[in-house]
């Protein structure tokens, strides 16, 4: 079967096992909890991006997390405008690769923002298939997104959730088929596996199954990673997207704690070093 070229994580993040920290934006214009000050949104976003960078993450993803309840598809133009401004401000503060997730599933707006500000990747919650969510039925529109990326002449990478959190598939949940369809039919550059909700990790068996089905395409942990469990989770994944456990007291409404970031990064690096050592020992044993 003809396959897309797998994304080169080293070229994108300068490491083959990236840690991507998430900046949860305060409520944006038109959201129910909008506070009326874009400066407050920008100030907190800059603070969190700086904390993530100083703690040692390899990339940052920006999302309108506190805009709930979300529209299921297209967000208001004011949200797109605000996110564009915030992302540019973050890019002026840090030199890390930046990604964008426009919740709940406005992949086209994310692609537009990323292409205009030269961000490196976007996260798409439902790229293919149909998911039952609290916003209603969300249908993946990979055909529109991939054609739009081509129209923009953009090389922004698409990281796509498989059986995304806070949702259930309309059909029977076959993880292997979902991963393969997302990659081979949705043309995702990388796939993301999460637990059932924000802060909930995927189980190890599902990660191993996803990695096998992905057949070389990067698999990211999308939720629930902490310094206590990251070593176990990364045994079957290529990278991790993390936020809640990096916040003060581990509470998602709090700001990023640079000490927690450093603690998490250290645990992840220790895990990868141990995995590399095991592979080296295994290779020597096979040659013997």
C-alpha positions in Angstrom: 0.0 0.0 0.0 1.2 3.5 -0.8 2.0 5.3 2.4 2.6 8.9 3.2 6.1 9.9 4.3 6.2 9.6 8.1 6.9 12.8 9.9 10.5 13.2 11.1 10.3 14.1 14.8 13.9 15.0 15.0 13.7 17.4 12.2 10.6 19.0 13.7 11.6 19.0 17.4 15.3 18.3 17.4 14.6 15.1 19.4 13.0 11.8 18.4 11.0 11.6 21.6 9.4 15.1 22.1 7.6 16.4 25.1 5.0 18.9 24.1 3.5 21.2 26.8 0.1 22.7 26.4 -0.8 26.4 27.0 -4.5 26.5 28.0 -5.7 29.9 27.0 -8.1 31.8 29.3 -11.6 32.4 27.8 -11.5 34.2 24.5 -13.9 36.8 23.0 -17.4 35.4 22.5 -16.9 32.5 24.9 -19.3 32.4 27.9 -16.6 33.1 30.4 -14.7 35.8 28.4 -13.3 38.3 30.9 -13.1 41.3 28.5 -9.3 41.6 28.5 -7.2 40.1 25.8 -4.1 41.5 27.6 -4.9 39.2 30.5 -5.1 36.2 28.1 -1.8 37.2 26.5 0.0 37.8 29.8 -0.9 34.3 31.1 -0.1 32.6 27.9 3.3 34.2 27.8 3.9 33.2 31.4 3.0 29.6 30.8 5.0 29.3 27.5 8.0 30.7 29.3 7.6 28.2 32.2 7.3 25.3 29.7 10.4 26.4 27.8 12.5 27.0 30.9 11.4 23.6 32.2 12.8 21.8 29.1 9.9 20.8 26.9 10.5 20.3 23.2 7.4 22.0 21.8 4.3 23.9 22.8 0.7 23.6 21.7 -1.8 26.4 22.2 -5.5 25.7 22.6 -8.6 27.6 23.6 -9.2 25.2 26.5 -11.3 27.5 28.7 -13.8 28.4 25.9 -16.1 25.6 26.9 -18.8 24.9 26.0 -17.3 24.5 22.5 -19.0 24.7 19.1 -18.4 21.3 17.4 -17.0 22.7 14.2 -16.3 26.4 13.2 -15.4 28.9 15.9 -16.2 32.6 15.8 -13.8 34.7 13.8 -12.9 36.6 17.0 -11.5 33.4 18.4 -9.3 32.9 15.3 -8.1 36.5 15.5 -7.3 36.3 19.3 -5.5 32.9 18.9 -3.4 34.3 16.1 -2.3 37.3 18.2 -1.5 35.1 21.2 0.5 32.5 19.2 2.6 35.3 17.6 3.3 36.7 21.1 4.4 33.3 22.3 6.6 32.8 19.3 8.3 36.1 20.2 9.0 34.7 23.7 10.2 31.2 23.0 12.0 29.5 20.1 10.3 26.1 20.4 8.1 24.6 17.7 4.5 25.7 18.2 1.3 23.9 17.4 -2.4 24.9 17.5 -5.6 23.1 18.6 -8.9 25.0 17.9 -11.5 23.3 20.0 -13.7 21.4 19.6 -12.8 20.4 16.0 -12.1 23.5 13.9 -9.1 22.1 12.0 -9.5 24.5 9.2 -9.1 27.5 11.4 -6.1 25.8 13.1 -4.5 25.2 9.8 -5.1 28.8 8.7 -3.6 30.2 11.9 -0.6 27.9 11.7 0.1 28.6 8.1 0.0 32.3 8.6 2.2 32.5 11.6 4.4 29.7 10.5 3.6 27.3 13.3 4.8 23.7 12.8 1.8 21.5 13.6 -1.9 21.4 14.5 -3.9 18.9 16.6 -7.2 17.7 15.2 -9.6 15.9 17.6 -11.6 14.1 14.9 -9.8 13.8 11.5 -11.8 10.8 10.2 -14.7 8.8 11.4 -17.7 9.9 13.4 -17.6 10.5 17.2 -20.5 11.1 19.6 -19.6 14.0 21.9 -21.1 16.5 24.3 -21.3 18.9 21.2 -23.3 16.3 19.2 -22.0 14.2 16.3 -18.6 15.3 15.0 -17.6 14.0 11.6 -14.1 14.0 10.5 -13.4 16.1 7.4 -9.9 15.0 6.4 -10.7 15.6 2.7 -11.4 19.3 3.3 -8.4 19.8 5.6 -5.9 18.1 3.4 -7.1 20.0 0.3 -7.0 23.3 2.3 -3.4 22.6 3.3 -2.5 22.1 -0.3 -4.3 25.3 -1.3 -2.3 27.2 1.3 0.9 25.6 0.0 1.6 24.7 3.7 3.8 22.1 5.3 2.1 22.3 8.7 1.9 18.8 10.2 -1.4 17.2 11.2 -1.4 15.4 14.6 -4.7 13.6 14.8 -6.5 12.0 17.8 -7.7 8.5 17.5 -10.9 7.7 19.4 -10.5 11.1 21.1 -11.3 11.7 24.8 -14.7 13.0 25.9 -16.2 11.1 23.0 -17.4 7.7 21.9 -17.3 6.3 18.3 -20.6 5.9 16.5 -19.5 2.5 15.3 -17.8 -0.3 17.3 -14.4 0.9 18.7 -11.7 -1.0 16.9 -8.5 0.7 17.8 -6.3 -0.9 15.1 -8.7 0.0 12.3 -9.1 3.5 13.7 -5.4 4.1 13.8 -4.8 2.7 10.3 -7.7 4.7 8.8 -6.5 7.9 10.4 -3.0 7.4 8.9 -3.7 5.7 5.6 -7.1 7.3 4.7 -7.0 10.5 6.7 -3.3 11.1 6.0 -2.4 12.1 9.5 1.3 12.9 10.1 1.1 11.5 13.6 -1.6 10.1 15.8 -2.5 10.8 19.4 -4.0 8.3 21.9 -5.7 9.6 25.1 -7.7 8.2 28.0 -11.4 8.7 28.3 -11.1 12.3 29.6 -8.7 15.2 30.3 -6.2 14.0 32.8 -6.9 10.3 32.2 -4.0 8.3 30.6 -4.5 5.7 27.9 -3.8 2.1 29.1 -0.6 0.4 28.1 -2.2 -2.3 26.0 -3.9 0.3 23.9 -0.7 2.2 23.4 1.1 -1.0 22.3 -1.7 -1.8 19.9 -1.7 1.7 18.5 2.0 1.7 18.0 1.8 -1.6 16.1 -1.0 -0.4 13.9 0.8 2.9 13.2 3.7 0.9 11.7 6.3 3.7 12.0 4.0 6.8 12.1 4.6 8.6 15.5 2.2 7.8 18.3 1.8 10.5 21.0 0.3 10.2 24.5 -2.5 12.8 24.5 -3.6 13.0 28.2 -3.0 11.8 31.7 0.8 11.7 31.7 2.6 12.6 34.9 6.1 12.3 36.3 4.9 9.2 38.1 3.6 7.3 35.1 5.5 8.7 32.1 8.2 6.1 32.2 5.7 3.3 31.8 3.6 5.1 29.2 6.6 6.0 27.0 7.6 2.3 26.6 5.1 2.2 23.7 4.9 5.8 22.5 7.1 8.2 20.5 6.2 11.4 22.5 3.8 13.0 24.9 1.5 15.9 25.0 1.1 17.1 28.6 -0.6 19.9 30.6 -2.7 19.2 33.7 0.1 17.5 35.7 2.5 20.4 35.0 0.2 22.9 36.7 0.4 24.1 40.3 -1.0 21.4 42.6 -1.8 19.4 39.5 -5.1 21.4 39.0 -6.0 22.3 35.4 -7.3 25.8 36.3 -3.9 26.8 37.8 -0.9 28.1 35.9 2.1 26.0 34.7 4.6 25.3 37.5 8.2 25.3 36.1 9.3 23.0 38.9 6.7 20.4 37.9 7.8 20.8 34.2 11.4 20.1 35.1 10.4 17.1 37.2 8.3 15.7 34.4 11.1 16.3 31.7 13.7 14.6 33.9 11.4 11.5 34.4 10.7 11.3 30.7 14.4 11.6 29.8 15.3 8.9 32.3 12.7 6.6 30.8 14.1 7.2 27.2 17.7 6.6 28.4 16.7 3.4 30.0 14.8 2.3 26.9 17.8 3.0 24.7 20.1 1.1 27.1 17.7 -1.9 26.9 17.7 -1.8 23.1 21.5 -1.6 23.1 21.8 -4.6 25.4 19.3 -6.5 23.3 21.2 -5.8 20.1 24.5 -7.0 21.6 22.8 -10.2 22.8 21.3 -10.9 19.4 24.7 -10.4 17.7 26.3 -12.7 20.3 
